[in-house]
């Protein structure tokens, strides 16, 4: 399970614990939702193709550009939502390092911190071992998380940091504003206006 997926589960769990409901999310006015779905589908397709060795560096970059355009379009259109700026920034960080290197580099020190041997590590999909020639190494998968057996990037951390407030924003109604919208003045209440 990847960190963003763990982040989604965590974010939804926190929102539910704080009174959020899926029904509220279904009624939300997210814009360009098909763009988000298409972008994530392209990411999934890229991972599947890369795992089979069916896509080269040029194909990886092309699919990433399409995915980036779709997801960032969604983030920009919904920028006012809680957490959306962090989500967009995290996604951009990941795409930048992948595009610069034709895949996601993984730090040897992070592999060692997880108890592995970089020389014998088998990296799946679009991941490959970081070298001295790696561009933007600080954006690569260099953060070991032994408790969940993952090595993640700063982009992944930003994504998860944005998902928690975003899920809460979607799943929790804005009660103070909802009440204000329905409030009537004393004179209107006496006259029975606005019932």
C-alpha positions in Angstrom: 0.0 0.0 0.0 1.5 3.4 -1.0 1.6 6.4 1.3 -1.0 8.4 -0.6 -3.4 5.5 -0.3 -2.7 5.2 3.4 -3.3 8.9 3.5 -6.7 8.6 1.9 -7.7 6.0 4.5 -6.3 8.1 7.4 -8.0 11.3 6.1 -11.4 9.6 5.7 -11.1 8.0 9.1 -10.3 11.3 10.8 -13.1 13.0 9.0 -15.6 10.3 10.0 -14.4 10.5 13.6 -15.0 14.2 13.6 -18.6 13.9 12.4 -18.0 13.8 8.7 -20.3 11.7 6.5 -19.9 10.3 3.0 -23.3 11.8 2.1 -21.9 15.3 2.6 -19.0 14.5 0.2 -21.5 13.3 -2.4 -23.3 16.6 -2.3 -20.1 18.8 -2.6 -19.5 21.0 -5.6 -16.1 19.8 -6.7 -15.2 21.1 -10.2 -13.5 19.2 -13.0 -13.8 15.8 -11.1 -13.5 13.9 -14.4 -10.0 15.5 -14.9 -8.9 14.1 -11.5 -10.3 10.7 -12.3 -8.5 10.7 -15.7 -5.2 11.9 -14.1 -5.3 9.2 -11.5 -6.2 6.5 -14.0 -3.2 7.6 -16.1 -1.0 7.2 -13.1 -2.3 3.7 -12.4 -1.8 2.8 -16.1 1.7 4.1 -16.0 2.5 2.1 -12.9 1.1 -1.1 -14.5 3.0 -0.6 -17.7 6.2 0.3 -15.9 5.9 -2.9 -13.8 5.8 -4.9 -16.9 8.6 -3.0 -18.6 6.2 -2.0 -21.3 6.9 1.7 -21.3 10.2 3.5 -21.8 11.4 6.9 -20.6 9.7 8.8 -23.4 6.4 7.0 -22.7 6.7 7.6 -19.0 7.2 11.3 -19.5 4.3 11.5 -22.0 1.9 9.8 -19.6 3.1 11.9 -16.7 2.6 15.1 -18.6 -1.0 14.1 -19.4 -1.6 13.0 -15.8 0.0 16.1 -14.4 -2.1 18.4 -16.6 -5.3 16.7 -15.6 -4.6 16.5 -11.8 -3.2 20.0 -11.6 -6.1 21.4 -13.5 -8.4 19.9 -10.9 -6.3 21.3 -8.1 -6.2 24.8 -9.6 -9.9 24.8 -10.3 -10.6 23.8 -6.6 -7.7 25.7 -5.1 -10.0 27.3 -2.4 -10.7 23.9 -0.8 -8.9 23.1 2.4 -5.6 21.2 1.7 -5.8 21.5 -2.1 -2.7 23.6 -2.3 -0.7 21.0 -0.4 -2.1 18.2 -2.6 -1.2 20.1 -5.8 2.3 20.9 -4.5 3.0 17.3 -3.4 1.8 15.9 -6.7 4.0 18.4 -8.6 7.1 17.5 -6.6 6.7 13.8 -7.4 6.1 14.5 -11.1 9.1 16.9 -11.4 11.6 14.3 -10.0 10.1 11.5 -12.1 10.2 13.6 -15.3 13.8 14.7 -14.6 14.9 11.1 -14.1 12.6 9.0 -16.3 11.3 7.4 -13.1 11.3 7.7 -9.3 14.8 7.4 -7.8 15.0 5.6 -4.5 17.8 6.5 -2.1 20.4 3.8 -1.1 20.6 5.2 2.4 16.8 4.8 2.8 17.0 1.2 1.6 19.7 0.5 4.2 17.6 2.2 6.9 14.9 -0.3 6.1 17.3 -3.2 6.5 17.8 -3.8 2.8 20.8 -4.0 0.5 20.8 -1.4 -2.3 22.9 -3.6 -4.5 20.4 -6.4 -4.4 17.2 -4.3 -4.1 14.5 -5.1 -6.6 12.6 -1.9 -7.4 9.2 -2.3 -9.1 7.4 -0.1 -11.6 8.9 3.3 -12.3 11.3 3.2 -9.4 15.1 2.8 -9.8 18.1 3.2 -7.6 19.4 6.8 -7.1 22.9 7.5 -8.5 25.3 10.5 -8.4 23.6 11.6 -11.7 20.1 11.8 -10.2 18.5 15.1 -10.7 16.5 16.8 -7.9 17.6 14.1 -5.4 15.8 15.8 -2.5 12.5 15.2 -4.2 13.1 11.4 -4.6 12.0 8.6 -2.4 14.6 9.2 0.4 12.4 9.1 3.6 12.3 5.6 5.2 9.2 4.7 7.2 10.1 1.4 8.8 6.8 1.0 10.8 4.8 0.8 7.5 7.7 -0.7 5.4 7.7 2.2 2.9 10.2 4.6 1.5 8.5 7.9 0.5 9.2 11.3 -0.9 8.6 14.8 0.4 5.9 15.0 -2.3 4.1 12.0 -0.7 4.3 13.7 2.7 2.8 16.9 1.3 0.0 14.9 -0.5 -1.0 13.2 2.8 -0.7 16.5 4.7 -3.3 18.0 2.3 -5.6 15.0 2.2 -6.6 15.3 5.9 -8.1 18.8 5.7 -9.4 18.1 2.2 -11.4 15.1 3.4 -12.6 16.9 6.4 -13.7 19.8 4.2 -15.6 17.5 1.9 -17.3 15.3 4.5 -18.2 17.8 7.1 -21.0 20.3 6.5 -20.2 24.0 7.1 -22.8 24.3 9.8 -22.4 27.9 10.9 -22.9 29.2 7.4 -25.7 26.7 6.8 -27.5 28.1 9.8 -26.9 31.7 8.8 -28.4 31.0 5.4 -31.6 29.8 7.0 -31.9 32.4 9.8 -34.8 34.8 9.7 -35.2 38.1 11.4 -37.5 38.3 14.5 -40.0 40.3 12.4 -40.0 37.8 9.6 -40.5 34.9 12.1 -43.5 36.7 13.7 -45.0 37.2 10.3 -44.3 33.6 9.3 -42.2 34.7 6.4 -39.5 32.4 5.1 -40.9 29.2 6.7 
